[in-house]
Amino acid sequence: MEATQIYSSPQIESVYLEQRKVFLWGEVNDNSARYLIDRFLYLEAVDPTRPISLYIHSPGGSTYAGLAILDVMNSVRPPVYTTCLGMAMSFGAVLLLCGDKGNRSAYPHSKILIHQPHVMGEFKGPAEDIRIFAESVKREKDLLNEIMANATGQPLDRIVQDTDRDSWFSAKEALKYGMIDKILGAGIEENESSNRF
Protein backbone atom coordinates (compact mmCIF):
# COMPACT_ATOMS: atom_id res chain seq x y z
CA MET A 1 0.00 0.00 0.00
CA GLU A 2 1.35 3.43 -0.95
CA ALA A 3 2.05 6.05 1.72
CA THR A 4 -0.65 8.34 0.30
CA GLN A 5 -3.23 5.56 0.62
CA ILE A 6 -2.24 4.96 4.23
CA TYR A 7 -2.32 8.70 4.95
CA SER A 8 -5.84 9.11 3.56
CA SER A 9 -7.16 5.91 5.12
CA PRO A 10 -10.78 6.24 6.32
CA GLN A 11 -9.79 4.25 9.42
CA ILE A 12 -7.25 6.90 10.41
CA GLU A 13 -9.79 9.67 9.79
CA SER A 14 -12.32 7.79 11.91
CA VAL A 15 -9.90 7.40 14.83
CA TYR A 16 -8.97 11.10 14.73
CA LEU A 17 -12.61 12.18 14.60
CA GLU A 18 -13.35 9.97 17.59
CA GLN A 19 -10.53 11.77 19.40
CA ARG A 20 -11.99 15.10 18.16
CA LYS A 21 -8.83 15.96 16.21
CA VAL A 22 -9.00 17.81 12.89
CA PHE A 23 -6.16 18.93 10.65
CA LEU A 24 -5.36 21.82 8.35
CA TRP A 25 -2.60 20.50 6.08
CA GLY A 26 -1.71 22.90 3.28
CA GLU A 27 -3.52 25.90 1.87
CA VAL A 28 -6.49 27.71 3.32
CA ASN A 29 -8.96 27.47 0.43
CA ASP A 30 -12.55 26.49 -0.28
CA ASN A 31 -11.77 22.77 -0.01
CA SER A 32 -9.95 22.99 3.32
CA ALA A 33 -12.63 25.37 4.63
CA ARG A 34 -15.38 22.90 3.79
CA TYR A 35 -13.37 20.02 5.29
CA LEU A 36 -12.86 21.86 8.60
CA ILE A 37 -16.32 23.41 8.83
CA ASP A 38 -17.99 20.03 8.19
CA ARG A 39 -15.99 18.51 11.03
CA PHE A 40 -16.50 21.39 13.48
CA LEU A 41 -20.26 21.19 12.98
CA TYR A 42 -20.29 17.39 13.13
CA LEU A 43 -18.27 17.29 16.36
CA GLU A 44 -20.50 19.96 17.90
CA ALA A 45 -23.56 17.86 17.05
CA VAL A 46 -21.96 14.75 18.60
CA ASP A 47 -20.97 16.51 21.83
CA PRO A 48 -21.30 20.28 22.30
CA THR A 49 -19.15 20.32 25.45
CA ARG A 50 -15.93 18.44 24.64
CA PRO A 51 -13.09 20.49 23.08
CA ILE A 52 -12.04 20.11 19.45
CA SER A 53 -8.30 20.07 18.63
CA LEU A 54 -7.20 21.77 15.40
CA TYR A 55 -3.67 20.96 14.20
CA ILE A 56 -2.23 23.45 11.70
CA HIS A 57 0.56 23.11 9.13
CA SER A 58 -0.33 25.74 6.55
CA PRO A 59 1.18 28.43 4.31
CA GLY A 60 -2.09 30.36 4.48
CA GLY A 61 -4.23 31.20 1.48
CA SER A 62 -7.66 32.71 0.87
CA THR A 63 -8.82 35.38 3.31
CA TYR A 64 -12.48 34.62 2.56
CA ALA A 65 -12.09 30.88 3.12
CA GLY A 66 -10.13 31.64 6.29
CA LEU A 67 -12.82 33.96 7.62
CA ALA A 68 -15.44 31.27 6.96
CA ILE A 69 -13.40 28.81 9.07
CA LEU A 70 -12.85 31.42 11.77
CA ASP A 71 -16.53 32.34 12.00
CA VAL A 72 -17.50 28.69 12.52
CA MET A 73 -14.65 28.17 15.02
CA ASN A 74 -16.02 31.09 17.01
CA SER A 75 -19.66 30.04 16.76
CA VAL A 76 -19.55 26.34 17.66
CA ARG A 77 -20.10 25.60 21.33
CA PRO A 78 -17.05 23.36 21.94
CA PRO A 79 -13.82 25.31 22.49
CA VAL A 80 -11.33 24.85 19.65
CA TYR A 81 -7.77 24.17 20.84
CA THR A 82 -5.12 25.05 18.23
CA THR A 83 -1.64 23.62 17.70
CA CYS A 84 1.02 24.55 15.12
CA LEU A 85 3.04 21.73 13.59
CA GLY A 86 5.79 23.02 11.30
CA MET A 87 4.33 26.29 10.08
CA ALA A 88 1.34 28.55 10.50
CA MET A 89 1.65 31.35 7.97
CA SER A 90 -0.69 34.15 6.94
CA PHE A 91 -4.28 32.99 7.60
CA GLY A 92 -2.90 29.77 9.07
CA ALA A 93 -1.39 31.99 11.79
CA VAL A 94 -4.69 33.83 12.29
CA LEU A 95 -6.46 30.51 12.92
CA LEU A 96 -3.71 29.44 15.33
CA LEU A 97 -3.87 32.54 17.50
CA CYS A 98 -7.69 32.65 17.47
CA GLY A 99 -7.94 29.29 19.22
CA ASP A 100 -9.27 28.94 22.76
CA LYS A 101 -7.24 31.20 25.08
CA GLY A 102 -4.99 29.10 27.30
CA ASN A 103 -5.06 26.24 24.78
CA ARG A 104 -3.08 27.59 21.81
CA SER A 105 0.22 25.78 21.36
CA ALA A 106 3.12 25.09 19.02
CA TYR A 107 5.89 22.54 18.81
CA PRO A 108 9.44 23.83 19.40
CA HIS A 109 10.55 24.11 15.76
CA SER A 110 7.36 25.70 14.47
CA LYS A 111 7.50 28.91 12.46
CA ILE A 112 4.70 31.46 12.48
CA LEU A 113 4.31 34.29 9.95
CA ILE A 114 2.00 37.29 10.03
CA HIS A 115 1.63 39.93 7.33
CA GLN A 116 -0.92 42.09 5.57
CA PRO A 117 -3.28 40.49 3.01
CA HIS A 118 -1.68 39.82 -0.36
CA VAL A 119 -3.36 40.52 -3.69
CA MET A 120 -2.70 37.65 -6.07
CA GLY A 121 -2.45 38.14 -9.83
CA GLU A 122 -3.27 41.24 -11.86
CA PHE A 123 -6.29 43.45 -11.37
CA LYS A 124 -7.47 45.28 -14.49
CA GLY A 125 -10.45 47.51 -15.02
CA PRO A 126 -11.78 51.05 -14.87
CA ALA A 127 -10.07 53.39 -12.40
CA GLU A 128 -13.19 53.51 -10.21
CA ASP A 129 -13.30 49.69 -9.94
CA ILE A 130 -9.62 49.64 -8.98
CA ARG A 131 -10.31 52.24 -6.27
CA ILE A 132 -13.22 50.18 -4.91
CA PHE A 133 -11.07 47.05 -4.94
CA ALA A 134 -8.24 48.85 -3.10
CA GLU A 135 -10.69 50.03 -0.44
CA SER A 136 -11.94 46.46 -0.01
CA VAL A 137 -8.38 45.18 0.50
CA LYS A 138 -7.76 47.97 3.04
CA ARG A 139 -10.89 46.93 4.99
CA GLU A 140 -9.66 43.32 5.02
CA LYS A 141 -6.29 44.47 6.31
CA ASP A 142 -7.90 46.53 9.09
CA LEU A 143 -10.20 43.65 10.06
CA LEU A 144 -7.35 41.14 10.29
CA ASN A 145 -5.22 43.55 12.30
CA GLU A 146 -8.08 43.98 14.80
CA ILE A 147 -8.57 40.21 15.02
CA MET A 148 -4.85 39.69 15.71
CA ALA A 149 -4.70 42.52 18.26
CA ASN A 150 -7.67 41.06 20.17
CA ALA A 151 -6.22 37.55 20.07
CA THR A 152 -2.68 38.44 21.13
CA GLY A 153 -3.29 41.35 23.51
CA GLN A 154 -0.82 43.45 21.51
CA PRO A 155 -1.70 47.12 20.85
CA LEU A 156 -3.27 47.65 17.43
CA ASP A 157 -0.45 49.96 16.33
CA ARG A 158 2.10 47.22 17.11
CA ILE A 159 0.14 44.75 14.96
CA VAL A 160 -0.10 47.31 12.14
CA GLN A 161 3.67 47.81 12.30
CA ASP A 162 4.47 44.10 12.45
CA THR A 163 2.15 43.14 9.58
CA ASP A 164 3.38 45.89 7.26
CA ARG A 165 5.94 43.35 6.00
CA ASP A 166 6.45 39.64 6.67
CA SER A 167 7.14 39.07 10.38
CA TRP A 168 8.48 35.64 11.35
CA PHE A 169 8.27 34.16 14.84
CA SER A 170 9.82 31.09 16.42
CA ALA A 171 7.68 29.19 18.92
CA LYS A 172 9.36 31.05 21.80
CA GLU A 173 8.84 34.42 20.13
CA ALA A 174 5.20 33.58 19.41
CA LEU A 175 4.74 32.67 23.07
CA LYS A 176 6.13 36.02 24.20
CA TYR A 177 4.02 37.88 21.64
CA GLY A 178 0.78 36.29 22.86
CA MET A 179 0.07 34.19 19.76
CA ILE A 180 0.24 30.93 21.70
CA ASP A 181 0.00 29.94 25.35
CA LYS A 182 2.46 27.05 25.49
CA ILE A 183 5.21 25.18 23.67
CA LEU A 184 4.88 21.40 23.46
CA GLY A 185 7.15 18.48 22.73
CA ALA A 186 10.12 16.42 23.88
CA GLY A 187 9.09 16.61 27.50
CA ILE A 188 9.27 20.41 27.37
CA GLU A 189 6.28 22.56 28.11
CA GLU A 190 6.69 26.28 28.49
CA ASN A 191 3.73 28.52 29.12
CA GLU A 192 2.88 32.18 28.79
CA SER A 193 3.18 33.02 32.49
CA SER A 194 6.97 32.73 32.42
CA ASN A 195 7.53 34.20 28.97
CA ARG A 196 5.81 37.57 28.77
CA PHE A 197 7.71 40.72 27.73
C-alpha positions as CSV (number, residue, x, y, z in Angstrom):
1,M,0.0,0.0,0.0
2,E,1.3,3.4,-0.9
3,A,2.0,6.0,1.7
4,T,-0.7,8.3,0.3
5,Q,-3.2,5.6,0.6
6,I,-2.2,5.0,4.2
7,Y,-2.3,8.7,4.9
8,S,-5.8,9.1,3.6
9,S,-7.2,5.9,5.1
10,P,-10.8,6.2,6.3
11,Q,-9.8,4.3,9.4
12,I,-7.2,6.9,10.4
13,E,-9.8,9.7,9.8
14,S,-12.3,7.8,11.9
15,V,-9.9,7.4,14.8
16,Y,-9.0,11.1,14.7
17,L,-12.6,12.2,14.6
18,E,-13.4,10.0,17.6
19,Q,-10.5,11.8,19.4
20,R,-12.0,15.1,18.2
21,K,-8.8,16.0,16.2
22,V,-9.0,17.8,12.9
23,F,-6.2,18.9,10.6
24,L,-5.4,21.8,8.3
25,W,-2.6,20.5,6.1
26,G,-1.7,22.9,3.3
27,E,-3.5,25.9,1.9
28,V,-6.5,27.7,3.3
29,N,-9.0,27.5,0.4
30,D,-12.6,26.5,-0.3
31,N,-11.8,22.8,0.0
32,S,-10.0,23.0,3.3
33,A,-12.6,25.4,4.6
34,R,-15.4,22.9,3.8
35,Y,-13.4,20.0,5.3
36,L,-12.9,21.9,8.6
37,I,-16.3,23.4,8.8
38,D,-18.0,20.0,8.2
39,R,-16.0,18.5,11.0
40,F,-16.5,21.4,13.5
41,L,-20.3,21.2,13.0
42,Y,-20.3,17.4,13.1
43,L,-18.3,17.3,16.4
44,E,-20.5,20.0,17.9
45,A,-23.6,17.9,17.1
46,V,-22.0,14.7,18.6
47,D,-21.0,16.5,21.8
48,P,-21.3,20.3,22.3
49,T,-19.2,20.3,25.5
50,R,-15.9,18.4,24.6
51,P,-13.1,20.5,23.1
52,I,-12.0,20.1,19.4
53,S,-8.3,20.1,18.6
54,L,-7.2,21.8,15.4
55,Y,-3.7,21.0,14.2
56,I,-2.2,23.5,11.7
57,H,0.6,23.1,9.1
58,S,-0.3,25.7,6.6
59,P,1.2,28.4,4.3
60,G,-2.1,30.4,4.5
61,G,-4.2,31.2,1.5
62,S,-7.7,32.7,0.9
63,T,-8.8,35.4,3.3
64,Y,-12.5,34.6,2.6
65,A,-12.1,30.9,3.1
66,G,-10.1,31.6,6.3
67,L,-12.8,34.0,7.6
68,A,-15.4,31.3,7.0
69,I,-13.4,28.8,9.1
70,L,-12.8,31.4,11.8
71,D,-16.5,32.3,12.0
72,V,-17.5,28.7,12.5
73,M,-14.6,28.2,15.0
74,N,-16.0,31.1,17.0
75,S,-19.7,30.0,16.8
76,V,-19.6,26.3,17.7
77,R,-20.1,25.6,21.3
78,P,-17.1,23.4,21.9
79,P,-13.8,25.3,22.5
80,V,-11.3,24.8,19.7
81,Y,-7.8,24.2,20.8
82,T,-5.1,25.0,18.2
83,T,-1.6,23.6,17.7
84,C,1.0,24.5,15.1
85,L,3.0,21.7,13.6
86,G,5.8,23.0,11.3
87,M,4.3,26.3,10.1
88,A,1.3,28.5,10.5
89,M,1.6,31.4,8.0
90,S,-0.7,34.2,6.9
91,F,-4.3,33.0,7.6
92,G,-2.9,29.8,9.1
93,A,-1.4,32.0,11.8
94,V,-4.7,33.8,12.3
95,L,-6.5,30.5,12.9
96,L,-3.7,29.4,15.3
97,L,-3.9,32.5,17.5
98,C,-7.7,32.6,17.5
99,G,-7.9,29.3,19.2
100,D,-9.3,28.9,22.8
101,K,-7.2,31.2,25.1
102,G,-5.0,29.1,27.3
103,N,-5.1,26.2,24.8
104,R,-3.1,27.6,21.8
105,S,0.2,25.8,21.4
106,A,3.1,25.1,19.0
107,Y,5.9,22.5,18.8
108,P,9.4,23.8,19.4
109,H,10.5,24.1,15.8
110,S,7.4,25.7,14.5
111,K,7.5,28.9,12.5
112,I,4.7,31.5,12.5
113,L,4.3,34.3,9.9
114,I,2.0,37.3,10.0
115,H,1.6,39.9,7.3
116,Q,-0.9,42.1,5.6
117,P,-3.3,40.5,3.0
118,H,-1.7,39.8,-0.4
119,V,-3.4,40.5,-3.7
120,M,-2.7,37.6,-6.1
121,G,-2.5,38.1,-9.8
122,E,-3.3,41.2,-11.9
123,F,-6.3,43.4,-11.4
124,K,-7.5,45.3,-14.5
125,G,-10.4,47.5,-15.0
126,P,-11.8,51.1,-14.9
127,A,-10.1,53.4,-12.4
128,E,-13.2,53.5,-10.2
129,D,-13.3,49.7,-9.9
130,I,-9.6,49.6,-9.0
131,R,-10.3,52.2,-6.3
132,I,-13.2,50.2,-4.9
133,F,-11.1,47.0,-4.9
134,A,-8.2,48.8,-3.1
135,E,-10.7,50.0,-0.4
136,S,-11.9,46.5,0.0
137,V,-8.4,45.2,0.5
138,K,-7.8,48.0,3.0
139,R,-10.9,46.9,5.0
140,E,-9.7,43.3,5.0
141,K,-6.3,44.5,6.3
142,D,-7.9,46.5,9.1
143,L,-10.2,43.7,10.1
144,L,-7.4,41.1,10.3
145,N,-5.2,43.6,12.3
146,E,-8.1,44.0,14.8
147,I,-8.6,40.2,15.0
148,M,-4.9,39.7,15.7
149,A,-4.7,42.5,18.3
150,N,-7.7,41.1,20.2
151,A,-6.2,37.5,20.1
152,T,-2.7,38.4,21.1
153,G,-3.3,41.3,23.5
154,Q,-0.8,43.4,21.5
155,P,-1.7,47.1,20.8
156,L,-3.3,47.7,17.4
157,D,-0.4,50.0,16.3
158,R,2.1,47.2,17.1
159,I,0.1,44.7,15.0
160,V,-0.1,47.3,12.1
161,Q,3.7,47.8,12.3
162,D,4.5,44.1,12.4
163,T,2.1,43.1,9.6
164,D,3.4,45.9,7.3
165,R,5.9,43.4,6.0
166,D,6.5,39.6,6.7
167,S,7.1,39.1,10.4
168,W,8.5,35.6,11.3
169,F,8.3,34.2,14.8
170,S,9.8,31.1,16.4
171,A,7.7,29.2,18.9
172,K,9.4,31.1,21.8
173,E,8.8,34.4,20.1
174,A,5.2,33.6,19.4
175,L,4.7,32.7,23.1
176,K,6.1,36.0,24.2
177,Y,4.0,37.9,21.6
178,G,0.8,36.3,22.9
179,M,0.1,34.2,19.8
180,I,0.2,30.9,21.7
181,D,0.0,29.9,25.3
182,K,2.5,27.0,25.5
183,I,5.2,25.2,23.7
184,L,4.9,21.4,23.5
185,G,7.1,18.5,22.7
186,A,10.1,16.4,23.9
187,G,9.1,16.6,27.5
188,I,9.3,20.4,27.4
189,E,6.3,22.6,28.1
190,E,6.7,26.3,28.5
191,N,3.7,28.5,29.1
192,E,2.9,32.2,28.8
193,S,3.2,33.0,32.5
194,S,7.0,32.7,32.4
195,N,7.5,34.2,29.0
196,R,5.8,37.6,28.8
197,F,7.7,40.7,27.7
